[in-house]
Amino acid sequence: MNKNYTSTRNKQIKLSAKDAIKKGFADDGGLFVYPELSRLNVDLNSMEEMSYQQIAKVVLEKLLPDFSTAEIETSIASAYDHSFDTAKITPLVKVNNFHVLELFHGPTSAFKDIGLQMLPQLMKRVLKKDNKVMILTATSGDTGKAALEGFKNLDQTAITVFYPHNGVSKVQQLQMETTDGNNTEITAIKGNFDDAQSNVKKIFNNQNLEQQLGDNISLSSANSINIGRLIPQVVYYFDAYLQLVKQQEIKLGEKVNFTVPTGNFGDVLAGYYAKQMGLPVNKFIVASNANNVLTKFFETGIYNRNIPFLQTDAPSMDIQISSNFERLLYYKSNGDTEYVKSLMDDLESKGSYQVSAEILKNIQADFFCGFATDVEIETTINDVYKKDGYLMDPHTAVGYKVMRDYQANDPDTPSILLSTASPYKFVHVVTKSIMDENFADDHLSMKRLQEFTNQPIPSNLAKVWDLPILHQDVIAQDDMEKYVLEKVEDNFNDKN
């Protein structure tokens, strides 16, 4: 079996793609990476007329070499043939002098669906007959429901989702609370997303807990720390570029810029993977909200999570520890796992680290970073709707603002802006922005926004108000491990 994957913190670790997906997270606390991405060069010329699913096959066969062609084809068909509301999966829409890549046409109306319709299909093909896996997921809003939808009722698995109490939109919360299925567990925690994510990582690294679970039950992740969640996201960068070629906006081989609103850095890292595999990209424009840890890093080379945590209009980006940034540090340090481990140890012990001037320069060669305040988010949503008739959610608005900042220095390179969620998922902010009204009730707000804009509400969001609430747990951070053990017992030991 091909052992193509290693840990960001220990290059002695070597394992297959299947084992990396099953584990989700390395025992040393690192993330799994494919060391030499540039060897996986993709032939764009042969892909010009391909569908999304065909592009996915090319990319996944490169990055998942121990999956058979049949396994990959079946996984792609199950993930994408029937669960998206457009055959294009991720349509590219022209707005003014840029293009929007709409990533919200899946079953939960957020970009996380692209990876989380695929990951359960891959996981199915990884587990042996007597294996059982509990998927642990920390969410700042969108990952939770997308993961629940993907893993719901999947044999040999159960899923537990942790989200910050009062830290997600009302629609996001309802999407999770109303999830049915015989293997889904959801609880709010008293803390923010970083608390949820950090505690999930601690649970993964708890050797005592691993022994308690025994040989046949393991833990894995549906967050983008799991390489099986990240890899499917590489596909839409190739697809977006080829859509731009088909629309005769560029010629094959011309460079483009991608602007990506991101908190955990997974969405934009997938683009970096695509560039390493041969996609002609000039710059990735990283867009943060007022929790601008990344922006400050790009200016100084210092990553400092000790700054005050803010709740913003773009809650899915209210994150101060961008997990996937560790993978970028691995690649930009030429696979120096000891160096990456020392940085991550500093982050754990001091809450900050500083990279060398050379590594900062290497990162800046591929990435630009900026941020938007809540006032700028609301102004952007209003301006773009009034001027261009295009309705954005708050996270996409963050991206738009930072994209325009960057274009002051580079007006000529074609721009693709990744739109990460339906505006109806963050309806309170959107109605406040374009209608200047604060509706106390988000359901009423959704109806008023639809009447005002004539833009259809995605069916999954329209129905969520009428579904019964099935999950209302709220726990302390310190109780997360106990909660996981209880849910393992409920889901597996009673079903043996």
N, C-alpha and C positions, 0 to 999 in steps of 0.2 A: 504493500500500500504506500502511496506517495505521502511522505511526511514533509509537507511544504510549509507548515506554519510553525512559528516560534513565539516566544513571549517578548514583549517590549522590555522586560527587565532581566531576562536570562536567555542568552542565545543557545545555551546547551539544551534547552527544551525544544523537542522536535515532535510534531504530531500531525496527523492528517486533517484535512478540512472537516471530515465527518466528526472526528474526535474534538476538534476545536469548537464546532457548533454544539455538540452535546454538552461539553463542559461550560462553554459560554465565557469563562473567566479563568485565567491562569492561577495555579496554586500559589504563585509568588506575588499575587496582587496585580500582575501585569495584564495586558490585553494581547490577544493573539493577532499576529501580523504575517503577511506574506512578504518575505524579505526583499525580493528583487522584482518589483512590479514592472519595471521597464522591459523585462524579458518577455512579458506577456503581450507583446505588441499586437494591436487589433488592426486589421486591414479595412480601413474606412471605404475604400473604393468598392469593395465587394458588398457593402451594407446599404448602399444608397436607396434601394427599393424595398428594404426589409420592413416588416411590421414590427411593432413593439416586442411581441413574443419572440420573433426571430432574432432581434438584436439581443434580447435577454439570453437566448441560448448561446450566442457567441461569447458574451461576457461571462456567463456562469461556467461554461466549459473551461474557460481560461483559469478562473479563480477557484473552482471546485473540481480539481482534476481527478479526485477519487470517486466522484459521482458518475454513474454511467450516463450515456446519452439518453437512454430511456427514462432514467430517474429524473434528469433535468427537464426533459420535454413534458413528462407527466406533471411535475411540480409546477412548471410555468402555466400549463393549461388549467390546472386546478386553481392556481392563484389569480389568474387574470382573465380567463375566458368569459366568466359570468358575473363577477362581483363588482365591476366598474360600470358607471353609467355612460361611458363613451368607449367605442372600439379603439380609439387612439390611446386610451389609458391616461396619458399625460399630454393633453393638447397644448400646442404653442399658439398663443393669441397675440396678434399685433395690437399695441396700444401706443398711439402717438409715434415717437421715434425709437421705441424699444419693444421687446417682446416679453410676454408673461408666460412662464411655464406653469400651467395649472396642475398642481399635484393633489387636488382635493376631490377627485371624482370617484374615490373608493367608498366602501361601505360605511365608514365613519366620518367622511368629509375632511380628512386631514392627510398630509403627506406620509404619515407613519404607515398608512395602509399599504404603500408600495412594498415596504420591507416586511410588514407583519401579515400580509396575505401569503408571502413566500416562506418566511421562516418556519411556520408550522409544517408546511409541506416538506421542507428539507429535514426537519426534526423527525418526522414520521419515518423517513428513509434512513435515519441514523440509529434509531433505537432497536435493540435486539428484542427477541420475543418476551423475555422476562424482565426487561428494563422498565422502570417507571421514572418519570422526571417531573419535579415541581418547578414550574417556571416562576421566578421572582422578578417583579417589575416595579421600579420606581417611576412615577410619572409626574410631569408638571402639567398634565392635562390631556394631551392627545395620544401619547403612547399607550396609556392605560386601556382606553376603549378599543383602540386598534388591536392591541395584543389580546384582549379578552375575546374580541370577535374572531381573530385568527385561530386561537387555541380552543375555543368553545367546543365541548363535546368530542375533542380529539382523543382517541384511545391512548392509553398508557401515559397520559399527561394530566396535570392540573395546573392552574395558574393562580397566583396570588399577586394582587396589585396594591401598592401603597401610594397614596397621593396626599399632598399637604392639605390639612383641614382649613377650609376657607381660603385656599390658595389657587383654586381653578375657577373657570367661569361656571355659571349656573347650568348652562347647556352641557358642558363637559362633565360636571358632577352627575347630572341626571343620566347621561349616556352610560356612565359606569354603574350607578345605583340601580338601574333597571335591567342590567345584563342578566339574562337567564343562562341556562346550560347546567350540566350536572358536575362541572369541574371548575367553576369560576368562584374566586374569593376576592373580595375588595374591602379595603379599610382605609379610612383617613388616619393620618398620624398628626399628633400635636407637634408641628415643626414645619420647615419649608422643604422644597424639593431636594436641596443638598443634603439635608438631614436624612431624608428617605434613601437617597442614592448611597450615601456613605454607610448607612447601617445595612443596606442590602449587600454591599461589598464585604462588610465585616462578617455577615452571615456566610457568604461564599467562602471566606478564608478561615472559618471556624472548623478546625480539624476534629474537635470533640463532637461537634454536631454531625459531621460527615460519618463518624463512627456510629453515632446513634441511629442514623438513617439506614445503615447496613449496605450490603453489596449491590442490591438491586434498585434502590431508590437514590436518585441523585438530584442535585439542584442545577438549574441553568437559568439563563437570562433572556428576556425579550427586548431589553434595552439595546442601544447600538453598541454597547460594549461587546455584545455577541456579534462576531464577524458574519454570522448567517443572517443577521438583520441588516448589516451595513452593505454587504455585497449587492443585494438586489437594487439598492439605491444608485449604484454606479451606472446602471442601465439607462436611467432617464437623462443623464448628461449626454450620452451618445445619441439617444433618440431625439433630444431637443436640438442638438447640432444638425442632425440629418433632416429634421423638419425644416430648419432654417434654410438648408440647401434646397430642399424640395420647393420651398416658397420663393426660391430664386432671390433671396436676400443676401446670400453669400455664395461664393464658389467653394467647392471642396478643397480643404487645405488652408483656407483663410482662418485667422484667429478670431475668437470672440471673448467677451467678458461674461462671467456669471456672477450675479449678486445673490447672496444667500443669507436670509435672516436665520440666525442660529444661536442656541444657548449651549448645547452639549457638543457642538462642533462635528457631529456625525454627518449631517446633511452636506456640509461643505467638504468634509474629508472624502466623501464618496466622489465628489468632483475631482479632487486631487488624485484619487486612484485612477479615474478616467484619463486625466492628463498624463499620468505616468504610463498608461497603456496606449498612448498615441493620440488622444483627442487634442486638437489644436486650440489651446486656451492661452490667452494673454494674461489674464488676472482673475483671481477669485476675490470678490468684494464681500467681506464678512461684515454683517450688520448685527449690532447688539442694541439692546434697549438701555435704560439708565443703569442697569446692573452691568457696567461697562468694564469688567475685569479684562476682557480680551482687548478692547481698544487701548487700554493703558499698557497692556503687554506689548502691543505692536509699536507703541511709542517709545517704550523704555527697555524692553527685554525682561522686565520684572513681572512675574505673575503673582498677584497678591489677592487672596480671597478674604483678607481681613477687613475689607471695606464694608460699610453698612449695607445690609440686604434690603432691597426695596421691592414693594409690591407695585407692579406697573400695569398699564393698559395692555401690555403684551405678556400675559402671565406665563405662557409656555417657555419664555426665555428668561424667566426670573431664576437664574442659575448662576452660581459663582465658581463651581468646579466643573469645567468643561472636560468630561472624561476622555473624549476622543482626541483631545489635543495631545495626549500622551503618545498616540500613534504617530502624529505628525512629528513630534520631537524625535521619535525613533528614526523616521526616514531622514529627517534633516540633520541628524547626527551620524548619518551613514551606518545605522544599526548598532550604535555604541550603547549596548544594554546597561552597562555599569553606569554610564553617565545618566541615562534616563532614570535608572533606579535611584541615583543620588538626588536628582531633582524631585522625584515623587516622594522620597523620604523627607526632603525639606518641606514639601507641601504639607505632608502629614504632620510633621513635628512643629513647624513654624508658621504654617499657613501661607508660605510664599517661597518662590525660588527665582533665581536669575540665570538666564542663559548667556552663553558667550556672545560677544559682538558678531562673531562669524556666523553663528547659528541664527541669530536675529536677522542678519542680512540675507541669509539663505531663505528664511521664511518670508521676508518682505519682498523677495524676488517674485514669489508666486501669489502673495496675498496682500490686500489692503484692508484695513479695518476702520469702521466708524460706528457711531451710535446715534440714536434718536431719543429725545425726551417724550413724555406723554403729550405735551402740548404739540410737539412736532408730528407725532403720530396722528393726532386728531385733525390737525391742519392738513396733513397729507391726504388722509382719507377723503376729506371734504374737497380739496383742490382737484384731486384726480377724478373724483366722481363728477364734479361740476364741469371740468374742462374736457375730460375724455369719455365720460359716461361709463367708467370702469369702477366697480365696487371692490374695495380691498378690505381684507381683515387687518387687524392692527400689526401683526407680524410682517405681513407683506408690505405694509406702509413703512415699517422700519427699514426694510430693504430698499424701498423706492427712494427714501430720503438719502440714504447712504450712497446709493447708486448715483443719484444726481450730484452729490458732493464729489464723488470720484470723477464724474464726467467733466467737471470743470477743468481737469488736467488731461483727460483723454476723451474728447468728444466724438472721435471718429470710429473707434472700435465698436462693432455691433454688440448690443447688450441684451442679455437674457436675465430676467428677474424671476426667481423661484417664488411662486405663491404657495404658501404652506397650508392654508386652511380656508374653508368657506367662511365668508363674512358673517354668516348666520351662527357660527359657533361662538362669536364674540359680539353678539348683537347689541349689548348695552353700549359698548364703546362706539360701534358703528352708527347707531341711531343718534347718539349724542353728537357725533362728528358731523353727520350730514343733515340731520333734521333739527339739531340744537334742542333736543328733548331728552329728558331723563325719565324713562318709564320705570316705575318701581318693579314692575312684573316683566320678566324677560320673555314670557310667552306672548304677552301683548306687544312687547317691543318687536318681536319677530314678525308678527302680523302687520304691524304698522310699517315696518321696513319693506316688507313685500309689497304692500299697497303703494308705498311711496316710489319704489324703484321698478316695480313690475318684474323683478328678478325672482325666479322660482326658488322656493325653500327646498333643499335636498330632502328626499322623502324620509330618510332615517332621522333627521332633525325635526321634521314636522310631526312625526309620530311619537317622539320620545315623551311628550307631555302627557300622553294618555296611558303610558305603560305603568304597571305596578312597581313600587319601590321594593327591591329585594335585598339590598345591602345597605346597612346604615351604621356599621361599626366605626368607632373612633377610639384609637388606642394611643398610649404614650410611646415615644420612640424606643424606650428601654424594653418594651414588651413585644417588639417585632419578631425576635427569634422565637419566643414562646408561641406567638400567633402562628408562625410558619409550622412549628412542630405540631400544633393542634390541627392545622389544615392538612398536613401530610397524613396524620392519623385519620381524619375524616374522609379523605379522598382515596387513600390507598389501602390502609390496613383493614378497613371494613369491606373492601371489595376484593380481597385476595381469595 
